[in-house]
Every structure is written in structure tokens, then in C-alpha cells.
Amino acid sequence: MEHGILLAQEMQLTHVIFESDASNVIDAITESALGSSVGHIIQDIIQAKASFVFCSFRHLIRDFNYAAHELALLARRIGSHQLWIGVTPPFLVPIVQADMLN
């Protein structure tokens, strides 16, 4: 989530919606859970939120955002971050198409 916010800032986006199937992450952000083990990251996210005109954090069940789940699995598997701007990675095309039908 933190990397996504930093990317949105770098891209100078003004209106953003961040979605995750990790309800504990969304809850920690929306409840400002600074006392948790990742409180310092939550604090950074909350501070970064102020740089947007509109910023929302939403929980989605995995069934409604399977493409994001697959990207997270890829990042974990290869151990690095990748960025695709304006294109969909070929392995993800059928998953994105299925997501759009839900």
C-alpha cells in the first residue's frame, strides 16, 4: 500500500482510490492504528494521504480484485517490484478481462 501511495504521488495524481483485499491493512489505515507493529508505515501512509485532493482506502474481497492478487503473488515470487504504465502484462490479460465481468 505504501509503495502504491508513493507511486501515485510521483505520478502527481490528485484523486486516488486504493483498494486491497487485506482488511487488516485497510482497517489499520482508516483507524490510524499507530500503535501496531507497522504503526510507522501507517503513519507515513496517513501523512501521504494529505497530499491528494481526494484519497480513499477500500476493502474488496479477493474475488473482485483477483488481478491485484496475482500481481502481489508475482512480486513475492520474483522478489522485486515491477511497473507497467499504460499496458497490461500478457499473463494478466485474461484475469483483467474476467475481473471486468464481475
C-alpha positions as CSV (number, residue, x, y, z in Angstrom):
1,M,0.0,0.0,0.0
2,E,2.8,2.4,0.9
3,H,4.5,1.8,-2.4
4,G,1.3,2.5,-4.3
5,I,0.8,5.8,-2.5
6,L,4.4,6.8,-3.2
7,L,3.9,5.9,-6.9
8,A,0.6,7.9,-7.0
9,Q,2.5,10.9,-5.6
10,E,5.3,10.5,-8.1
11,M,2.8,10.4,-10.9
12,Q,1.2,13.6,-9.5
13,L,-2.2,12.1,-9.3
14,T,-4.7,14.2,-7.3
15,H,-7.7,11.8,-6.9
16,V,-6.9,8.3,-5.9
17,I,-8.6,5.2,-4.6
18,F,-6.5,2.5,-3.0
19,E,-8.2,-1.0,-2.8
20,S,-6.9,-4.1,-1.1
21,D,-8.3,-7.5,-0.1
22,A,-6.3,-7.2,3.2
23,S,-8.9,-5.9,5.5
24,N,-6.4,-5.6,8.4
25,V,-4.3,-3.1,6.3
26,I,-7.4,-1.0,5.3
27,D,-8.6,-1.1,8.9
28,A,-5.2,0.0,10.3
29,I,-5.1,2.9,7.9
30,T,-8.7,4.1,8.4
31,E,-8.4,3.6,12.2
32,S,-5.0,5.3,12.4
33,A,-3.6,2.2,14.2
34,L,-0.2,3.8,15.0
35,G,0.4,1.5,18.0
36,S,0.7,-1.6,15.9
37,S,3.9,-3.2,14.8
38,V,3.6,-1.4,11.4
39,G,2.5,1.9,13.0
40,H,5.4,3.8,11.5
41,I,4.2,2.7,8.0
42,I,0.6,3.5,8.8
43,Q,1.7,7.0,9.9
44,D,3.6,7.5,6.7
45,I,0.5,6.5,4.7
46,I,-1.7,8.8,6.7
47,Q,0.7,11.7,6.1
48,A,1.0,11.0,2.4
49,K,-2.8,10.9,2.2
50,A,-2.8,14.7,2.8
51,S,-1.0,15.3,-0.5
52,F,-4.1,14.2,-2.5
53,V,-7.2,16.2,-3.2
54,F,-9.2,13.0,-2.8
55,C,-7.9,9.8,-1.3
56,S,-9.9,6.8,-0.3
57,F,-9.0,3.3,1.1
58,R,-11.4,0.5,0.4
59,H,-11.5,-3.2,1.3
60,L,-12.5,-5.5,-1.6
61,I,-12.9,-9.2,-1.3
62,R,-10.3,-11.0,-3.4
63,D,-12.9,-12.2,-5.9
64,F,-13.4,-8.6,-7.0
65,N,-9.8,-7.8,-7.5
66,Y,-8.1,-11.0,-8.5
67,A,-5.7,-9.2,-10.9
68,A,-4.1,-7.3,-8.0
69,H,-3.8,-10.5,-6.0
70,E,-2.0,-12.2,-8.9
71,L,0.4,-9.2,-9.2
72,A,1.1,-9.4,-5.5
73,L,1.9,-13.1,-5.8
74,L,4.3,-12.3,-8.8
75,A,6.1,-9.7,-6.7
76,R,6.5,-12.1,-3.8
77,R,7.7,-14.9,-6.2
78,I,10.3,-12.8,-8.0
79,G,11.3,-10.7,-5.0
80,S,11.2,-7.4,-6.7
81,H,8.8,-4.7,-7.9
82,Q,7.7,-4.2,-11.5
83,L,5.8,-1.3,-13.0
84,W,3.6,-1.4,-16.1
85,I,2.2,2.0,-17.1
86,G,-0.4,2.0,-19.9
87,V,-0.1,-1.7,-20.6
88,T,-1.3,-4.9,-19.1
89,P,1.2,-7.7,-18.6
90,P,0.3,-10.5,-21.1
91,F,-0.2,-13.1,-18.3
92,L,-2.7,-10.8,-16.7
93,V,-5.0,-10.1,-19.7
94,P,-7.5,-12.9,-19.1
95,I,-7.6,-12.2,-15.4
96,V,-8.3,-8.5,-16.0
97,Q,-11.0,-9.4,-18.6
98,A,-12.6,-11.7,-16.1
99,D,-12.4,-9.0,-13.3
100,M,-14.3,-6.6,-15.6
101,L,-17.1,-9.0,-16.0
102,N,-17.6,-9.3,-12.2
